[in-house]
Amino acid sequence: MRILVIEDEARILGFVASGLEAEGFTVVCASDGQAGLERALREPIDLVVLDLLLPRLDGLSLLRTLRLHQPELPVVILSARSDLETKLLAFEFGANDYLAKPFSFDELLARVRAQLRSRRPESGDLLHAGRLTLDVGNRQVRLGSAVTHLSEREFGLLRYLIEYAGEVVSQERLLSEVWGYGFDPCSNVVEVYVRRLRRKLGPEAGIETVRNAGYRLAAA
């Protein structure tokens, strides 16, 4: 899950981002409204945490524009503005939830998870590749009769490989699309998680290493 945090106070931005990353989410950040809107429209984002008092483009204007293009994208407002008029206006413009500062990170996390749960597909939403069946709603994978539960990162990696089954996917692409990282030639995080998937699923999963190119999931 990729969460976009739009917040101009560096201390709060760092606190929220590091907390969400510790919970297994991929976090991308923007410190002004215009940059935040551009990222939300350009990149695959599952949820936005949005401040209202932002430079270049205020949060309410951002929200109103975002709703024209991404009507289903969950937005949780995190703002020092706690008056009822602002809250009602935010909900009118399409906010899904509103949390006033100062705030508890645990409460923010609970609200984020609640919004993401409400967007999850039904358990009948299945992806298939070879002998693998990925149950998107329940975050589990079936290989033959065996059912395996996956962590958030493992699920994201396997889902991406299934969606591009039969295609060689580079480490750079996986770092960008699954983890939201720029390429770091010293990072072995992809290798570590591929190894975890292989250990959980066994060789019949068909996750192949293509020397000097990346990884490929057998399509059949």
C-alpha positions as CSV (number, residue, x, y, z in Angstrom):
1,M,0.0,0.0,0.0
2,R,1.4,3.4,-1.0
3,I,0.4,6.4,1.2
4,L,1.0,10.0,0.2
5,V,1.6,12.3,3.1
6,I,1.2,16.0,2.2
7,E,2.5,18.2,5.1
8,D,4.7,21.3,5.2
9,E,6.0,20.9,8.8
10,A,9.1,18.8,8.4
11,R,8.9,17.4,12.0
12,I,5.3,16.2,11.6
13,L,6.0,14.9,8.0
14,G,9.0,12.9,9.3
15,F,7.1,11.6,12.3
16,V,4.1,10.4,10.3
17,A,6.2,9.0,7.4
18,S,8.5,7.0,9.7
19,G,5.6,5.7,11.7
20,L,3.7,4.5,8.7
21,E,6.8,2.9,7.2
22,A,7.4,1.0,10.4
23,E,4.0,-0.4,10.0
24,G,4.9,-1.8,6.5
25,F,3.5,0.9,4.3
26,T,5.3,2.5,1.4
27,V,5.2,6.3,2.0
28,V,5.8,9.1,-0.4
29,C,5.9,12.7,0.7
30,A,5.2,16.2,-0.5
31,S,5.8,19.4,1.5
32,D,3.6,21.8,-0.5
33,G,0.1,21.5,-2.0
34,Q,1.1,21.8,-5.7
35,A,3.7,19.1,-5.4
36,G,1.3,16.9,-3.5
37,L,-1.4,17.2,-6.1
38,E,1.0,16.4,-8.9
39,R,2.1,13.2,-7.1
40,A,-1.4,12.1,-6.3
41,L,-2.4,12.5,-10.0
42,R,0.8,11.0,-11.4
43,E,1.6,8.1,-9.2
44,P,-0.2,5.0,-7.9
45,I,-1.4,6.0,-4.5
46,D,-3.8,4.1,-2.2
47,L,-4.5,6.8,0.4
48,V,-3.6,10.5,1.1
49,V,-2.9,12.0,4.5
50,L,-3.5,15.7,3.8
51,D,-2.7,18.9,5.8
52,L,-4.8,21.9,5.0
53,L,-2.5,24.8,5.7
54,L,0.0,24.3,2.8
55,P,2.1,26.6,0.7
56,R,1.5,27.0,-3.1
57,L,-1.9,25.3,-2.9
58,D,-4.0,25.0,0.2
59,G,-5.4,21.6,1.2
60,L,-9.1,22.3,0.5
61,S,-8.3,23.5,-3.0
62,L,-6.1,20.4,-3.5
63,L,-8.9,18.2,-2.3
64,R,-11.5,19.7,-4.6
65,T,-9.2,19.3,-7.6
66,L,-8.2,15.8,-6.6
67,R,-11.8,14.7,-6.4
68,L,-12.4,15.7,-10.0
69,H,-9.8,13.2,-11.1
70,Q,-9.6,10.6,-8.4
71,P,-13.1,10.4,-6.8
72,E,-12.4,7.0,-5.1
73,L,-9.0,7.8,-3.5
74,P,-9.3,7.9,0.3
75,V,-8.2,11.2,1.9
76,V,-7.6,11.6,5.6
77,I,-7.3,15.2,6.7
78,L,-4.7,15.9,9.4
79,S,-4.9,19.6,10.3
80,A,-4.5,22.1,13.1
81,R,-7.8,23.6,12.0
82,S,-10.4,22.0,14.3
83,D,-13.4,24.3,13.8
84,L,-16.6,22.7,12.7
85,E,-17.0,24.9,9.6
86,T,-13.7,23.7,8.2
87,K,-14.4,20.1,9.0
88,L,-17.8,20.3,7.3
89,L,-16.3,22.0,4.3
90,A,-13.6,19.3,4.0
91,F,-16.2,16.6,4.0
92,E,-18.3,18.5,1.5
93,F,-15.2,18.6,-0.8
94,G,-14.7,14.8,-0.4
95,A,-12.6,14.1,2.6
96,N,-13.1,10.6,4.0
97,D,-11.9,11.3,7.5
98,Y,-10.7,14.2,9.6
99,L,-8.2,14.2,12.5
100,A,-7.3,17.4,14.3
101,K,-3.8,18.3,15.6
102,P,-2.3,17.6,18.1
103,F,-3.0,13.9,17.3
104,S,-2.1,10.4,18.4
105,F,-0.2,8.4,15.8
106,D,-2.1,5.3,16.9
107,E,-5.4,7.0,16.2
108,L,-4.1,8.1,12.8
109,L,-2.9,4.6,12.0
110,A,-6.3,3.2,13.0
111,R,-8.1,5.6,10.7
112,V,-5.8,4.9,7.8
113,R,-6.3,1.2,8.2
114,A,-10.0,1.6,8.4
115,Q,-10.1,3.6,5.1
116,L,-7.9,1.0,3.4
117,R,-10.0,-1.9,4.6
118,S,-13.1,-0.2,3.2
119,R,-11.4,-0.1,-0.3
120,R,-10.3,-3.8,-0.3
121,P,-11.8,-5.9,-3.0
122,E,-14.0,-8.7,-1.9
123,S,-12.3,-12.0,-1.3
124,G,-13.6,-13.2,-4.6
125,D,-11.2,-10.9,-6.4
126,L,-8.5,-13.4,-7.4
127,L,-5.4,-13.1,-9.5
128,H,-3.9,-16.2,-11.2
129,A,-0.5,-17.2,-12.6
130,G,0.6,-20.7,-13.1
131,R,-0.4,-22.7,-10.0
132,L,-0.6,-19.6,-7.9
133,T,-3.9,-17.9,-6.9
134,L,-3.7,-14.6,-5.0
135,D,-6.7,-13.7,-2.9
136,V,-6.5,-9.9,-2.9
137,G,-9.2,-9.3,-0.3
138,N,-7.8,-11.7,2.3
139,R,-4.1,-11.1,1.5
140,Q,-3.3,-14.8,1.0
141,V,-2.0,-17.0,-1.7
142,R,-3.0,-20.5,-2.7
143,L,-0.6,-23.0,-4.3
144,G,-2.5,-26.2,-5.0
145,S,-4.4,-26.9,-1.8
146,A,-2.0,-25.0,0.5
147,V,-3.0,-21.5,1.7
148,T,-0.2,-19.1,2.9
149,H,-0.7,-15.7,4.5
150,L,1.7,-12.9,3.5
151,S,3.0,-9.8,5.1
152,E,2.2,-6.4,3.4
153,R,5.5,-6.3,1.6
154,E,5.4,-9.9,0.5
155,F,1.9,-9.5,-0.8
156,G,2.8,-6.3,-2.7
157,L,5.8,-8.0,-4.3
158,L,4.0,-11.2,-5.3
159,R,1.0,-9.2,-6.6
160,Y,3.3,-7.2,-8.9
161,L,5.0,-10.4,-10.2
162,I,1.6,-12.0,-10.8
163,E,0.3,-9.0,-12.7
164,Y,3.3,-9.1,-15.0
165,A,3.7,-12.9,-15.0
166,G,5.9,-14.2,-17.8
167,E,7.7,-10.8,-18.0
168,V,11.2,-10.1,-16.7
169,V,10.9,-7.4,-14.0
170,S,14.0,-5.6,-13.0
171,Q,15.1,-4.9,-9.5
172,E,14.9,-1.2,-10.2
173,R,11.3,-1.5,-11.3
174,L,10.3,-3.5,-8.2
175,L,12.1,-1.0,-5.9
176,S,10.2,1.8,-7.6
177,E,6.7,0.2,-7.9
178,V,6.5,-1.9,-4.8
179,W,8.7,0.0,-2.3
180,G,8.5,3.5,-3.8
181,Y,12.3,3.8,-3.7
182,G,14.7,5.3,-6.2
183,F,17.2,2.7,-7.4
184,D,20.0,2.0,-4.9
185,P,22.6,-0.4,-6.3
186,C,23.6,-1.4,-2.8
187,S,20.1,-2.4,-1.7
188,N,19.3,-6.1,-1.4
189,V,15.7,-5.6,-0.2
190,V,14.2,-7.2,-3.3
191,E,16.5,-10.2,-3.0
192,V,15.6,-10.6,0.6
193,Y,11.8,-10.6,-0.1
194,V,12.1,-12.9,-3.1
195,R,13.9,-15.3,-0.8
196,R,11.1,-15.0,1.8
197,L,8.5,-15.8,-0.8
198,R,10.4,-18.8,-2.1
199,R,10.8,-20.1,1.4
200,K,7.1,-19.7,2.1
201,L,5.8,-21.0,-1.2
202,G,8.5,-23.4,-2.4
203,P,10.0,-24.0,-5.8
204,E,6.6,-24.8,-7.4
205,A,5.7,-21.1,-7.1
206,G,7.9,-20.5,-10.2
207,I,9.7,-17.3,-9.1
208,E,12.7,-17.3,-11.4
209,T,15.9,-15.2,-11.2
210,V,17.0,-14.0,-14.6
211,R,20.7,-13.3,-14.4
212,N,21.6,-9.6,-14.7
213,A,18.0,-8.7,-15.6
214,G,15.7,-9.3,-12.6
215,Y,12.9,-11.7,-11.7
216,R,10.1,-13.5,-13.6
217,L,7.1,-15.4,-12.4
218,A,6.2,-18.3,-14.6
219,A,2.9,-17.5,-16.4
220,A,1.8,-21.2,-16.9
